[in-house]
Structure formats: structure tokens, C-alpha cells
Amino acid sequence: MSVFERYLTVWVFLCIVVGIALGQFLPGVFHLIGALSIAQVNLPVGLLIWVMIIPMLVKVDFGTLGQIRRHVKGIGVTLFVNWLVKPFSMALLGWIFIRHLFAPFLPADQIDSYIAGLILLAAAPCTAMVFVWSRLTQGDPLFTLSQVALNDTIMVVAFAPLVGLLLGLSAIVVPWGTLLTSVVLYIVIPVAIAQAWRSYLVKRGPLAFEAAMNRIGHWSIGALLATLVLLFGFQGEAILQQPRVIALLAVPILIQVLFNSSVAYGLNRLLGESHNIACPSALIGASNFFELAVAAAISLFGFHSGAALATVVGVLIEVPVMLLVVNIVNRSKLWYEHAGQPIAVKPSPTG
């Protein structure tokens, strides 16, 4: 992991402090930035989102989709957890914790928005960081790439309907026009730009491609941190008044990560997939494409919304929680490969 990736949680904490401080001391600047919008799309943030997303999508080779037949069971588990378990389990956890158990401790006018943010977070499967998690578990790189490519292909057409369905089930008004605009702006167009860029780099050769990836590798994290400073600049007043909100929002996210990774890991073992397939399958089911979730939350509900804050909490706990999952799957490799098999007993010297 790079320094940026390893200490992402630290950078996010620093962004919280810097953003809140700037929001308190320079409110006029943040009001000016917030006003730079066209059709509910904030131009500075829209640009930052593209800088976040496009370098990640350049890494995705959609040509690997032809390889999914090599590990049909593992791909099946990935799709099942990412699209049928993960979004619906998060909607359920949001209903249990945010609408009921934690409701007395949260601002009443933001309950729906918090739940919406959690849904957006769960409906966006991981695109970039899963490569890091897979590498840390010695996961099959080709399988990792193929499942990312397949998820991104599905996300282009399924993200908006899925989010709309879950928001509707949660009794939250669905702004369909803004939702579809977000899909075009933050999925369709970035994918098209990234793949055109990738095609150009690949034609120049593998060395040129690697050099370009090294140059733009930190763009995504830098743009993410800049976006977080803006978010916390707008959210500062609410956070200062309700500091425990972040801890409460982290609870359903943490439960969901552990639950989904366990389901995917267990199903792969049950179906007989190898450990280096089960690991990336479990890890992509646990992590999120939080850059897309943040962008969609801002577009749909605004900088000041609980939805934007909820997606940022997902960023905040992503690295430490995922490193915990990585540690668990690495330590359990022996169990994964040998549990249920008879233990060989060495014969005694006497026979």
C-alpha cells in the first residue's frame, strides 16, 4: 500500500479538522463555492469527482470479462453479495439503527438523509481499493480485475434503479432526474473517458501505461481529500453540535462490512473455490466505491445533507476496517483450505 492508502484514515481526520476550521473562519468562501452550481451540479466538486474517479477506471480492463467463465462460482458469489445482499442489508441496518435505535440521538430532520447516504454507499461496489486488498491477501489478480470490470458494467445500468428502489422502500422521495444525471456524470462519462485514455496508453506500450499510472496514482486520493475539506467546511456546524453522529453512523457500516465479507467468504468455501478467489470476492463485497457514493450524495441531497456526511463516514472507516478483514482472511487460510478434512495422524514408533 502507498503512504496515502495506508494512512487514509489519518488524512480523513485531518480533513475533518481543516474543513471544520475553514468553514468556521471563512464562511463566505464556502458560500461562494456552494453557489457555483449548474442544474444542481456543483462545478468545483464535479471536477474533483472526475479527478477522483477517472484514474481508477483507467486501470479497469473490460477485456477481462471473457475470463469470468474460469471462476463462475466465485463470480456468482461476488454478484450475489454485491447486488442482492449488500444494498438490501444496508437498507435494513439503516432502518434498524438510524430510524429506530439511534433516532433519539440524531437530528430528526436528517434521519431520511442519513439512510439515503448509507444506501448510496452500499449500492456502489468497490472499483479501486479492492486491488490493494486483493494484493494484500495474494488474491488472483485476473479474477480481481474481471469482477471489477463486471461490477462496473452492471453499475452503469443498475445503480440508478437499485438506489431508486431502496430509497422508495425506505419511504424517501426519489429525485429521479438528479439520480439519472448523477449516473451519467459520475459513471457513464468517466468510464468513456477512462477507457479512451486507457486505449491510448496501451497502444504506447506497457512501460508507458505503468508510467502514466504512477503519475496519476495520487490524483484520486488528492481530489478525494480536497472534496472532504469542502464537505466538512459545509458540515462543520452540524458536526460541532452533534459530534456523536459520526460514531453512530459508523455502526451499521461496520456491521455491514463484516457481514458481507463473511457471507462471501463462506459461500466461496462452500462452493469449493480456492482461497485466492475467495479473498478478492469477499473483499469487494465488503468495500465500497465511496468516491461515487460521495458524488451522488452531494448531487442528490447537497453539501449540507446527512447523506453526504454518511458517505464520508464510509471513507473514514474504510481502511482500518478493511485491513481487519484482510487480516482475518489471511489468518484463516488454513481453516479455509483444510477445515472438515480428516487430520492426518502419524503412526507411533511402535506401530
C-alpha positions in Angstrom: 0.0 0.0 0.0 1.2 3.5 -0.7 1.6 6.0 2.1 -1.7 7.7 1.0 -3.6 4.5 1.1 -2.1 3.2 4.4 -2.9 6.4 6.3 -6.1 7.3 4.6 -7.9 7.4 7.9 -5.4 9.9 9.3 -5.8 12.1 6.2 -9.6 12.0 6.6 -9.3 13.0 10.2 -7.0 15.9 9.2 -9.6 16.9 6.5 -12.3 16.9 9.2 -10.2 19.3 11.3 -9.1 21.5 8.5 -12.5 21.6 6.8 -14.4 22.5 10.0 -11.9 25.2 10.9 -12.0 26.8 7.4 -15.8 26.6 7.4 -15.9 28.5 10.7 -13.3 31.1 9.8 -14.1 31.6 6.1 -17.8 31.0 5.7 -18.0 33.4 2.8 -15.6 31.4 0.7 -17.6 28.2 1.2 -20.9 30.0 0.4 -19.3 31.2 -2.9 -18.1 27.7 -3.7 -21.6 26.3 -2.9 -23.1 28.8 -5.3 -21.0 27.7 -8.3 -23.7 25.2 -9.5 -25.4 24.4 -12.7 -28.5 22.1 -12.7 -27.8 21.1 -9.1 -24.2 20.1 -10.0 -21.6 21.9 -8.1 -18.8 22.7 -10.6 -15.7 22.6 -8.3 -16.9 19.4 -6.7 -17.9 17.9 -10.1 -14.4 18.5 -11.4 -12.8 16.9 -8.2 -15.1 13.9 -8.6 -13.9 13.3 -12.1 -10.3 13.6 -11.0 -11.1 11.0 -8.3 -12.9 8.5 -10.4 -11.2 8.6 -13.9 -7.7 7.4 -12.8 -9.3 4.4 -11.1 -11.3 3.5 -14.1 -8.3 3.7 -16.4 -7.0 0.6 -14.5 -10.1 -1.4 -15.4 -9.7 -3.7 -18.4 -13.2 -4.6 -19.7 -11.5 -7.2 -22.0 -11.1 -9.4 -18.9 -14.9 -10.0 -18.9 -14.2 -13.0 -21.1 -12.2 -14.6 -18.3 -15.2 -14.8 -15.9 -16.1 -18.3 -17.1 -12.9 -19.6 -15.4 -14.3 -18.9 -12.0 -18.1 -18.9 -12.5 -18.8 -19.8 -8.8 -16.6 -17.0 -7.5 -18.1 -14.5 -9.8 -21.6 -15.8 -8.9 -20.9 -15.2 -5.2 -19.5 -11.7 -6.0 -22.6 -10.7 -7.9 -25.0 -12.2 -5.4 -23.4 -10.4 -2.4 -22.8 -7.1 -4.2 -26.2 -6.7 -5.9 -28.6 -8.8 -3.9 -27.3 -8.9 -0.3 -25.2 -5.8 0.3 -27.6 -2.9 -0.7 -30.6 -4.6 0.9 -28.8 -5.5 4.1 -27.6 -1.9 4.4 -31.1 -0.6 3.9 -32.3 -2.9 6.7 -29.4 -1.9 9.0 -30.2 1.8 8.3 -33.9 1.1 9.2 -32.9 -0.7 12.4 -30.2 1.6 13.7 -30.8 5.0 12.2 -34.6 5.1 12.1 -35.2 3.3 15.4 -32.3 2.5 17.8 -30.3 5.7 17.3 -33.1 8.0 16.3 -33.4 9.8 19.7 -29.7 10.8 19.4 -29.8 12.1 15.8 -31.3 15.2 14.3 -34.8 14.3 13.4 -34.8 16.2 10.1 -31.7 14.3 8.8 -32.9 10.7 9.5 -34.0 10.0 6.0 -30.9 11.7 4.6 -28.6 9.5 6.7 -30.3 6.4 5.5 -30.1 7.6 1.9 -26.3 8.1 2.3 -25.9 4.6 3.7 -27.9 3.2 0.7 -25.7 5.1 -1.8 -22.6 3.8 -0.1 -23.8 0.1 -0.3 -25.1 0.4 -3.9 -21.7 1.3 -5.3 -19.3 -1.8 -5.4 -15.6 -1.1 -4.9 -13.6 -0.3 -8.0 -10.1 0.8 -7.0 -9.1 -0.2 -3.4 -10.1 -3.8 -4.0 -6.9 -4.2 -6.0 -5.0 -3.2 -2.9 -6.9 -5.5 -0.6 -6.6 -8.4 -3.1 -2.8 -7.9 -3.3 -2.5 -8.0 0.5 -4.2 -11.4 0.5 -2.4 -12.8 -2.5 -5.7 -12.9 -4.4 -5.8 -13.9 -8.1 -5.2 -10.6 -9.9 -7.0 -11.7 -13.1 -10.1 -12.7 -11.1 -10.0 -9.4 -9.2 -9.8 -7.4 -12.4 -12.6 -9.4 -14.1 -15.0 -9.0 -11.1 -14.3 -5.2 -11.0 -14.9 -4.9 -14.8 -18.2 -6.9 -14.5 -19.4 -4.8 -11.5 -18.6 -1.6 -13.3 -20.5 -2.8 -16.4 -23.5 -3.6 -14.2 -23.3 -0.4 -12.3 -23.8 1.7 -15.4 -27.3 0.3 -15.8 -28.2 -0.9 -12.3 -27.1 1.8 -9.9 -29.9 4.2 -10.5 -32.8 1.7 -10.5 -31.3 0.0 -7.4 -30.9 3.2 -5.5 -34.3 4.4 -6.5 -35.9 1.1 -5.3 -34.2 1.2 -1.9 -34.9 4.8 -1.4 -38.6 4.1 -2.2 -38.7 1.1 0.2 -37.2 3.4 2.9 -40.0 5.9 2.2 -37.5 8.5 0.9 -38.6 10.6 -2.1 -36.5 9.6 -5.2 -35.2 12.6 -7.2 -35.1 10.6 -10.4 -33.9 13.4 -12.7 -31.0 14.2 -10.4 -30.2 10.5 -9.9 -30.0 9.7 -13.6 -27.9 12.9 -14.2 -25.5 11.6 -11.5 -25.2 8.2 -13.2 -24.4 9.9 -16.5 -22.0 12.4 -14.9 -20.2 10.1 -12.5 -20.4 6.7 -14.2 -21.1 6.8 -17.9 -18.9 9.8 -18.9 -15.9 8.9 -16.6 -16.0 5.3 -17.9 -16.0 6.5 -21.5 -13.1 9.0 -20.9 -11.1 6.5 -18.8 -11.4 3.7 -21.4 -10.4 6.1 -24.3 -7.4 7.1 -22.2 -6.6 3.5 -21.4 -6.7 2.6 -25.1 -4.3 5.4 -25.9 -1.9 4.4 -23.2 -2.0 0.7 -24.0 -1.1 1.4 -27.7 2.0 3.2 -26.4 3.2 0.0 -24.6 3.2 -1.4 -21.1 6.0 0.9 -19.9 4.1 4.0 -21.0 1.0 2.6 -19.3 2.8 1.9 -16.0 4.5 5.3 -16.1 1.2 7.1 -16.6 -0.4 5.1 -13.8 2.4 6.1 -11.4 2.0 9.7 -12.3 -1.8 9.9 -11.8 -1.9 7.4 -9.0 -2.2 10.1 -6.3 -4.7 12.2 -8.2 -7.6 10.3 -6.9 -6.7 10.5 -3.2 -5.7 14.2 -3.5 -9.0 15.0 -5.1 -10.9 13.0 -2.5 -9.2 14.8 0.3 -9.9 18.2 -1.3 -13.6 17.2 -1.6 -13.7 16.1 2.0 -12.3 19.5 3.1 -15.2 21.2 1.3 -17.7 18.7 2.7 -16.6 19.3 6.3 -16.4 23.0 5.7 -20.2 22.9 4.9 -20.9 20.2 7.6 -18.8 21.8 10.3 -21.6 23.5 12.3 -23.7 20.3 12.4 -20.7 18.2 13.4 -19.8 20.6 16.2 -23.4 20.5 17.5 -23.7 16.7 17.1 -20.2 15.1 17.3 -21.6 11.6 18.1 -23.4 11.4 14.8 -20.2 10.1 13.1 -19.8 7.3 15.6 -23.5 6.3 15.3 -23.3 6.3 11.5 -20.2 4.1 11.7 -22.1 1.3 13.5 -24.3 0.0 10.6 -21.4 0.4 8.1 -19.1 -1.7 10.3 -21.7 -4.4 10.8 -22.4 -4.5 7.0 -18.7 -4.8 6.1 -18.2 -7.7 8.5 -21.4 -9.4 7.5 -20.9 -9.2 3.7 -17.3 -10.3 3.8 -18.3 -13.3 5.9 -21.1 -14.3 3.6 -19.0 -14.1 0.5 -16.0 -15.8 2.1 -18.2 -18.6 3.5 -20.1 -19.1 0.2 -16.9 -19.4 -1.8 -15.6 -22.1 0.6 -19.0 -23.9 0.5 -18.8 -23.9 -3.4 -15.3 -25.2 -3.4 -13.5 -22.1 -4.8 -9.8 -21.6 -3.9 -8.6 -19.2 -1.2 -7.1 -16.8 -3.7 -10.5 -16.4 -5.4 -12.5 -16.2 -2.1 -10.4 -13.4 -0.8 -11.0 -10.8 -3.5 -14.6 -12.0 -3.8 -15.1 -11.3 0.0 -13.2 -8.1 -0.1 -15.1 -6.5 -3.0 -18.3 -7.4 -1.2 -17.1 -5.6 1.9 -15.7 -2.4 0.5 -17.4 0.4 -1.4 -16.9 2.8 -4.4 -17.1 5.6 -1.9 -16.0 8.2 -4.4 -19.1 7.6 -6.4 -21.3 7.5 -3.3 -19.9 10.9 -2.1 -20.5 12.4 -5.6 -24.1 11.0 -5.8 -24.9 12.1 -2.3 -23.8 15.7 -3.0 -25.7 15.8 -6.2 -28.9 14.3 -4.8 -29.1 15.9 -1.4 -26.4 18.7 -1.3 -23.3 19.6 0.7 -25.2 20.2 3.9 -27.1 16.9 3.9 -26.8 13.9 6.2 -26.4 11.7 3.1 -23.1 13.4 2.2 -21.9 13.0 5.8 -22.9 9.4 5.9 -20.9 8.6 2.8 -17.9 10.4 4.3 -18.1 8.2 7.4 -17.7 5.3 5.0 -14.5 6.8 3.8 -13.3 7.4 7.4 -13.5 3.8 8.4 -12.7 2.1 5.1 -9.0 1.5 5.6 -8.9 0.3 9.3 -12.0 -2.0 8.8 -10.8 -3.4 5.5 -7.3 -4.1 7.0 -9.1 -6.0 9.7 -10.9 -8.1 7.1 -7.7 -8.7 5.3 -6.1 -9.9 8.5 -9.0 -12.3 9.2 -8.9 -13.9 5.7 -5.2 -14.3 5.8 -5.1 -15.8 9.3 -8.0 -18.2 8.4 -6.4 -19.6 5.2 -5.5 -22.9 6.9 -9.1 -23.3 8.2 -10.4 -22.4 4.7 -8.4 -25.0 2.9 -8.5 -27.8 5.5 -11.5 -27.5 7.8 -13.6 -30.5 7.6 -10.8 -32.7 6.3 -9.6 -35.6 8.4 -6.4 -34.8 10.4 -3.5 -37.0 9.4 -2.2 -39.0 12.4 1.4 -40.0 12.4 2.0 -43.7 13.3 3.7 -44.3 16.6 7.3 -45.7 16.5 5.9 -49.0 17.9 3.4 -49.3 15.1 
